[in-house]
Amino acid sequence: MFYHLFPPLQDLVSGFRLFSYITFRSSIAAILALLISLFIGPVIIRLLKRHQIGEEIRSDGPQTHLKKVGTPTMGGIIILISLIIPTLLLARLDNIYIFLILLATIWGGSIGWLDDYLKVVKKKPKGLIARYKIIGQVSLGLVIGSVIYFHPYFSEIKSLSTLPFFKNYEIDFGIFYIPMVIFIITAMSNSVNLTDGLDGLAIGLVGITAIAWAGISYVSGRVDFSSYLNILYLPGAGELTVYSAALIGASLGFLWHNSYPSSVFMGDTGSLALGSAIGTLAVLLRKELLLIILCGIFVAESLSVILQVSYFKRTGGKRLFKMAPIHHHFELKGWHESKVVVRFWIIGILLALLMLITFKVR
């Protein structure tokens, strides 16, 4: 909004020219998202408590988690408000990248909200039936993939993806690009959901990935930087820097409330929205294959569940891990919850740095 409102008035007030710069708007977006989260967080937490919207804890999980029963959930509302408002105020609203990333965020958040509502308010233990949740996630991937593949704006790069470690080389997935988009968005949405099991774990990792996406968005949207790094130049993608910066601020703000011991959980409202957003950012920036590195912790969490279930079925009841997702495995080995979280953050930072290194090792 401010981009469209203030720069035309720069002849009257020269300072309004600042709003034409992505770096300035991104910085303001991060600060504004942080402040919104800090100020509205306590209000929403009180509302959740008043309406007794509290978390149910699995009886077969770590016993240390039983004390968390009743902690307000659906805190993803805090994240969505603090993320969407700065983006609407500071990003270009005529930019297709911004439209698609907001669509993914709201769509994923709506699926998560419905799941939380059914579980916590309507007291249906399973919440939204799994197949309906998958249908919602697949539908989002289908819409995003179809827009990218068929919209004239993306005609020159509609099915291309950057290949790590190779200079000026992209993979063309052709018509298989749409199924790949569906898989990535669905997988990331569920991976973040699985990771959201310890205080601060998921939101901290999301903040780390958001920093990386902000940098990638900025260089991808500049012809000079993208040429220097030998990556795809994506006209207009620089606006995703504003969204990514808002995501950084929203993550830090929510972490203030979600750090151990947590005052509120994000619930599926937050985890499905953030997972959908991360997957969509990878797709929009044509860095789908780098997602495996950058989001290595999220991938490992999902793989641990898949391996646990497969091993359990094949061995007639034996377990590969003490418990899955894998963060619970380390808890049951005796690690304190905070130690697991911080160590996973450290690994997340290292993976983000490794991913950024691939832009020079080509």
C-alpha positions as CSV (number, residue, x, y, z in Angstrom):
1,M,0.0,0.0,0.0
2,F,2.7,2.5,1.0
3,Y,4.6,1.7,-2.2
4,H,1.7,2.9,-4.3
5,L,0.8,5.8,-2.0
6,F,4.0,7.5,-1.0
7,P,6.6,7.5,-3.9
8,P,4.2,9.5,-6.2
9,L,4.3,12.2,-3.5
10,Q,8.1,12.4,-3.4
11,D,8.1,15.8,-5.0
12,L,6.3,17.1,-1.9
13,V,8.3,15.2,0.7
14,S,11.6,13.8,-0.5
15,G,11.6,11.2,2.2
16,F,8.7,9.4,0.6
17,R,11.2,8.2,-2.1
18,L,12.5,5.7,0.5
19,F,9.4,3.6,0.0
20,S,10.4,2.8,-3.5
21,Y,13.4,0.8,-2.2
22,I,12.9,-2.8,-1.4
23,T,15.6,-2.8,1.3
24,F,13.9,0.1,3.2
25,R,10.4,-1.5,3.0
26,S,11.8,-4.9,4.0
27,S,13.5,-3.4,7.1
28,I,10.3,-1.6,8.1
29,A,8.3,-4.8,7.5
30,A,10.5,-6.9,9.8
31,I,10.3,-4.3,12.6
32,L,6.5,-3.8,12.2
33,A,5.9,-7.6,12.2
34,L,7.9,-7.9,15.4
35,L,6.1,-5.1,17.1
36,I,2.6,-6.3,16.0
37,S,3.4,-9.8,17.4
38,L,4.7,-8.4,20.7
39,F,1.7,-6.2,21.3
40,I,-1.2,-8.4,20.0
41,G,0.3,-11.6,21.3
42,P,-0.8,-11.1,25.0
43,V,-4.2,-9.9,23.9
44,I,-4.8,-13.1,21.7
45,I,-3.4,-15.3,24.4
46,R,-5.8,-13.9,27.0
47,L,-8.7,-14.5,24.5
48,L,-7.6,-18.0,23.9
49,K,-7.5,-18.6,27.7
50,R,-10.8,-17.0,28.2
51,H,-12.4,-19.4,25.7
52,Q,-10.5,-22.3,27.1
53,I,-8.8,-23.1,23.8
54,G,-6.0,-25.2,25.2
55,E,-3.7,-27.9,23.9
56,E,-4.3,-31.6,24.5
57,I,-1.2,-33.5,25.2
58,R,-0.6,-37.1,24.0
59,S,-0.5,-39.5,27.0
60,D,2.1,-41.7,25.1
61,G,4.5,-38.8,24.6
62,P,7.3,-37.6,26.9
63,Q,6.0,-37.3,30.4
64,T,7.6,-33.9,30.8
65,H,5.0,-32.6,28.3
66,L,2.0,-33.4,30.5
67,K,2.5,-30.1,32.4
68,K,1.7,-28.3,29.1
69,V,-1.9,-29.5,29.1
70,G,-4.2,-26.5,28.7
71,T,-1.6,-24.1,27.2
72,P,-3.4,-21.9,24.7
73,T,-3.1,-23.1,21.1
74,M,-4.1,-21.6,17.8
75,G,-1.4,-19.0,18.4
76,G,-0.7,-19.2,14.7
77,I,-3.3,-16.4,14.5
78,I,-0.6,-14.1,16.0
79,I,1.8,-15.1,13.3
80,L,-0.7,-14.6,10.5
81,I,-1.7,-11.2,11.6
82,S,1.9,-10.0,12.2
83,L,3.0,-11.4,8.8
84,I,0.1,-10.4,6.6
85,I,-0.4,-6.8,7.7
86,P,3.2,-5.6,7.1
87,T,3.2,-7.4,3.8
88,L,0.0,-5.7,2.7
89,L,1.3,-2.3,3.9
90,L,4.8,-2.4,2.5
91,A,4.9,-4.8,-0.5
92,R,3.7,-4.1,-4.1
93,L,0.2,-5.3,-4.2
94,D,0.2,-5.5,-8.0
95,N,3.1,-8.0,-7.9
96,I,2.1,-11.6,-8.8
97,Y,4.8,-13.1,-6.4
98,I,3.2,-11.3,-3.5
99,F,-0.3,-12.4,-4.5
100,L,0.8,-16.1,-4.7
101,I,2.7,-16.1,-1.4
102,L,-0.2,-14.4,0.4
103,L,-2.6,-16.9,-1.2
104,A,-0.4,-19.8,0.1
105,T,-0.1,-18.4,3.6
106,I,-3.8,-17.7,4.0
107,W,-4.9,-21.0,2.4
108,G,-2.6,-23.1,4.6
109,G,-3.6,-21.1,7.6
110,S,-7.3,-21.7,6.9
111,I,-6.8,-25.4,6.7
112,G,-4.9,-25.4,10.0
113,W,-7.4,-23.2,11.7
114,L,-10.2,-25.5,10.7
115,D,-8.2,-28.5,12.0
116,D,-7.5,-26.7,15.3
117,Y,-11.2,-25.6,15.6
118,L,-12.5,-29.1,15.2
119,K,-9.9,-30.5,17.7
120,V,-10.0,-27.8,20.4
121,V,-13.4,-26.2,20.2
122,K,-15.6,-29.0,18.9
123,K,-13.5,-31.6,20.8
124,K,-13.0,-34.0,17.9
125,P,-9.7,-35.7,18.8
126,K,-8.6,-36.2,15.1
127,G,-9.6,-32.7,14.1
128,L,-9.9,-32.3,10.3
129,I,-9.9,-35.8,8.7
130,A,-6.5,-36.5,7.2
131,R,-7.7,-37.0,3.7
132,Y,-9.6,-33.7,3.7
133,K,-6.4,-32.0,5.0
134,I,-4.4,-33.5,2.2
135,I,-7.0,-32.5,-0.4
136,G,-6.7,-28.9,0.8
137,Q,-2.9,-29.0,0.6
138,V,-2.9,-30.7,-2.8
139,S,-5.4,-28.2,-4.1
140,L,-3.2,-25.3,-3.0
141,G,-0.2,-26.9,-4.8
142,L,-2.3,-27.4,-7.9
143,V,-3.4,-23.8,-8.0
144,I,0.1,-22.4,-7.4
145,G,1.7,-24.8,-9.9
146,S,-1.0,-24.1,-12.5
147,V,-0.6,-20.4,-12.2
148,I,3.2,-20.6,-12.6
149,Y,3.0,-23.0,-15.5
150,F,0.2,-21.4,-17.5
151,H,0.4,-17.7,-16.6
152,P,2.1,-15.5,-19.3
153,Y,4.2,-13.7,-16.7
154,F,6.2,-16.9,-16.1
155,S,6.2,-18.1,-19.8
156,E,10.0,-18.1,-20.1
157,I,10.7,-20.0,-16.9
158,K,7.5,-21.8,-16.2
159,S,8.9,-25.2,-15.5
160,L,12.6,-24.5,-14.7
161,S,14.4,-25.2,-11.5
162,T,17.9,-24.3,-10.4
163,L,20.3,-27.2,-10.2
164,P,22.7,-26.7,-7.2
165,F,26.5,-26.7,-7.8
166,F,26.2,-26.2,-11.5
167,K,26.7,-22.8,-13.2
168,N,24.0,-21.5,-15.6
169,Y,22.2,-24.9,-15.6
170,E,18.5,-25.4,-14.9
171,I,16.3,-28.5,-15.0
172,D,13.2,-28.3,-17.1
173,F,10.5,-30.5,-15.5
174,G,8.0,-29.8,-18.3
175,I,4.4,-30.8,-17.4
176,F,5.8,-32.7,-14.4
177,Y,6.4,-29.4,-12.8
178,I,2.9,-29.1,-11.5
179,P,3.0,-32.4,-9.6
180,M,6.4,-31.4,-8.2
181,V,4.9,-28.2,-6.9
182,I,2.0,-30.1,-5.3
183,F,4.5,-32.5,-3.6
184,I,6.7,-29.7,-2.3
185,I,4.0,-27.6,-0.8
186,T,2.2,-30.6,0.7
187,A,5.4,-32.1,2.1
188,M,6.6,-28.8,3.6
189,S,3.3,-28.1,5.1
190,N,3.2,-31.4,6.9
191,S,6.9,-31.3,7.8
192,V,6.6,-28.0,9.7
193,N,3.5,-29.4,11.4
194,L,5.5,-32.5,12.6
195,T,8.4,-30.3,13.8
196,D,6.1,-28.2,15.9
197,G,6.4,-30.4,19.0
198,L,8.8,-28.5,21.3
199,D,8.6,-24.9,22.6
200,G,10.2,-22.6,20.0
201,L,11.6,-25.3,17.7
202,A,9.5,-24.8,14.6
203,I,9.2,-21.0,14.7
204,G,13.0,-20.7,15.3
205,L,13.7,-22.8,12.3
206,V,11.2,-20.9,10.2
207,G,12.9,-17.7,11.2
208,I,16.3,-19.1,10.1
209,T,14.9,-20.1,6.7
210,A,13.2,-16.8,6.3
211,I,16.6,-15.0,6.6
212,A,17.9,-17.2,3.8
213,W,14.8,-16.6,1.6
214,A,15.1,-12.9,2.1
215,G,18.6,-12.9,0.7
216,I,17.8,-15.2,-2.2
217,S,14.7,-13.1,-3.1
218,Y,16.7,-9.9,-3.2
219,V,19.5,-11.2,-5.4
220,S,17.1,-13.1,-7.7
221,G,15.1,-9.9,-8.4
222,R,18.2,-7.9,-9.4
223,V,19.7,-8.5,-12.8
224,D,23.2,-7.5,-11.7
225,F,23.4,-9.8,-8.6
226,S,21.7,-12.7,-10.3
227,S,24.1,-12.4,-13.3
228,Y,27.1,-12.3,-10.9
229,L,25.9,-15.4,-9.1
230,N,24.9,-17.2,-12.3
231,I,21.3,-17.8,-11.1
232,L,18.0,-17.2,-12.7
233,Y,17.0,-13.6,-12.9
234,L,13.4,-13.4,-11.8
235,P,11.9,-9.9,-12.5
236,G,9.6,-8.9,-9.6
237,A,10.8,-11.6,-7.2
238,G,12.6,-9.0,-5.2
239,E,9.2,-8.1,-3.6
240,L,9.4,-11.5,-1.8
241,T,12.2,-9.9,0.3
242,V,9.5,-7.8,1.9
243,Y,7.4,-10.8,2.7
244,S,10.4,-12.8,4.0
245,A,11.5,-9.9,6.2
246,A,8.0,-9.7,7.7
247,L,8.3,-13.5,8.3
248,I,11.6,-12.9,10.1
249,G,9.9,-10.3,12.4
250,A,6.8,-12.4,12.9
251,S,8.9,-15.4,13.8
252,L,11.0,-13.4,16.4
253,G,7.8,-11.9,17.8
254,F,6.1,-15.2,18.2
255,L,9.2,-16.8,19.6
256,W,9.0,-14.2,22.5
257,H,5.7,-16.0,23.5
258,N,6.6,-19.5,22.3
259,S,10.1,-19.9,23.9
260,Y,10.4,-22.3,26.8
261,P,8.2,-22.5,28.8
262,S,5.7,-21.6,26.1
263,S,2.8,-19.2,26.8
264,V,1.1,-20.2,23.6
265,F,1.4,-22.9,20.8
266,M,1.0,-22.0,17.2
267,G,-1.1,-25.1,16.5
268,D,-1.9,-26.2,13.0
269,T,-3.1,-22.7,12.2
270,G,0.5,-21.6,12.3
271,S,2.4,-24.7,11.2
272,L,0.4,-25.4,8.1
273,A,0.5,-21.8,7.1
274,L,4.2,-21.5,7.5
275,G,4.9,-24.8,5.9
276,S,2.8,-23.8,2.9
277,A,4.6,-20.5,2.7
278,I,8.1,-22.0,2.9
279,G,7.3,-24.5,0.1
280,T,5.8,-21.8,-2.0
281,L,8.8,-19.5,-1.6
282,A,11.1,-22.3,-2.8
283,V,8.8,-22.8,-5.9
284,L,8.5,-19.1,-6.7
285,L,12.3,-18.6,-6.4
286,R,13.0,-21.7,-8.4
287,K,15.1,-23.2,-5.6
288,E,13.1,-26.3,-5.1
289,L,16.1,-28.6,-5.0
290,L,17.9,-26.4,-2.4
291,L,15.0,-26.9,-0.1
292,I,16.4,-30.2,0.9
293,I,19.5,-28.5,2.3
294,L,17.9,-25.3,3.7
295,C,15.0,-27.2,5.4
296,G,17.1,-30.2,6.4
297,I,15.7,-30.4,9.9
298,F,12.1,-30.3,8.6
299,V,13.0,-33.0,6.1
300,A,14.6,-35.1,8.9
301,E,11.6,-34.8,11.1
302,S,9.3,-36.2,8.3
303,L,11.8,-38.9,7.4
304,S,12.0,-40.0,11.0
305,V,8.3,-40.6,11.1
306,I,8.2,-42.5,7.8
307,L,11.2,-44.7,8.9
308,Q,9.6,-45.3,12.3
309,V,6.3,-46.4,10.9
310,S,7.9,-48.6,8.1
311,Y,10.4,-50.2,10.6
312,F,7.6,-50.9,13.1
313,K,5.4,-52.6,10.5
314,R,8.3,-54.7,9.0
315,T,9.7,-55.9,12.3
316,G,6.3,-56.6,14.0
317,G,6.4,-53.9,16.6
318,K,10.1,-52.9,17.0
319,R,11.1,-49.2,17.0
320,L,13.9,-47.6,15.1
321,F,13.7,-44.5,17.4
322,K,12.6,-44.2,20.9
323,M,9.8,-42.0,19.6
324,A,9.1,-40.0,16.4
325,P,9.3,-37.3,15.2
326,I,13.0,-37.4,16.0
327,H,13.1,-34.4,18.4
328,H,11.1,-36.7,20.9
329,H,13.8,-39.4,20.4
330,F,16.4,-37.1,21.9
331,E,14.1,-36.0,24.7
332,L,13.6,-39.6,25.7
333,K,17.4,-40.1,25.6
334,G,17.7,-37.5,28.4
335,W,18.2,-34.2,26.6
336,H,16.3,-31.3,28.1
337,E,13.7,-29.8,25.7
338,S,15.6,-26.5,25.5
339,K,18.8,-28.3,24.6
340,V,17.1,-30.2,21.7
341,V,15.7,-26.9,20.4
342,V,18.9,-24.9,20.5
343,R,20.9,-27.8,19.0
344,F,18.4,-28.1,16.2
345,W,18.6,-24.4,15.6
346,I,22.4,-24.6,15.4
347,I,22.1,-27.3,12.7
348,G,19.4,-25.2,10.9
349,I,21.8,-22.2,10.8
350,L,24.6,-24.4,9.5
351,L,22.4,-25.8,6.8
352,A,21.3,-22.3,5.8
353,L,24.9,-21.3,5.5
354,L,25.7,-24.4,3.5
355,M,22.8,-23.6,1.1
356,L,24.1,-20.1,0.6
357,I,27.6,-21.4,-0.1
358,T,26.1,-23.4,-3.1
359,F,25.7,-20.1,-4.9
360,K,29.4,-19.7,-5.1
361,V,30.5,-23.3,-5.4
362,R,29.2,-23.7,-8.9
